[in-house]
Amino acid sequence: MSELKGSSSKLVLKESTAMYVKLNMVFTEALSEIYEYNNKIRDTGYYLKPVHMSTRRLADGAVVKYYYYGRYWYRVERGESGSVRWIYLGREKPSPQLPDPPRNPLEGVVVKKYNGKIEIEFLSEEVLREVYERLAKYEKKPGSP
């Protein structure tokens, strides 16, 4: 069961793990396009990352994991020793010569996981509506196993 709480324009749902699994299914659908795009732009030295993950340890020792879905641009530099260095460039396409990237279906969604609980924050009601439309195809149909 989800619980909705809203602030100015963002909407936050307290959700179940099942909802997080469904979100990942929607995200997985888009990954092949994103991988294909990154292969296409490989020689430019740029890379598009569709999700940024970070963790934070709270004072009580609990760990909170954050998943930010969107378009995060990096420049990839290779050192003489073969090491790779990732330089964050921002959320805007770094060069007008790059083709337009595929859309991330979860752009504007933030997932916060902690103590077995999941909160999903939507940038706007439009993002919430679009994501739930995509999730509808993962709902069990009457009579299906």
Steps between C-alpha positions, in 0.01 A plus 500: 500500500638838416465819694525834321633818649568810297699813529482799266539306174670175602302192595636233735359149526582256778506177304560130516799311366270365226456853365877549493535175303241626248685832467815307419311308231400829335858624529640176354286550188688823425850369572559348158433838333733674745775238447458535124524879530819477708652264243412750226673790683790295639764674284395845625624430853155568648280258690134521602417344834124440556506464877720641776525304824627626832496381859496678831559361846271644767607574858332178619711298254219436252588534132277691260534430129389760245432432130464811284359426153575740220776582253843554651785588265863402551823536310717191503877549511748217475840529664826367361481204737153413364317641799162661438393831648134607496436875505144609574381768254140557608151418383504693173638351178865617501538552125249604233678260259376201702177340379205542733501228765212259557253600766530339840146381590571562869652846457398710798464202738703457819487176699609499864555160666560464874414253778301285257285798403476666161402856415454604141509871421354628174605836361141583402153357463568456125803279574294298750221451244742396222682252722174346623379463140819306421460292819145399405628235260672323789178467700355150508201453279197316645543126447877515442742313728 
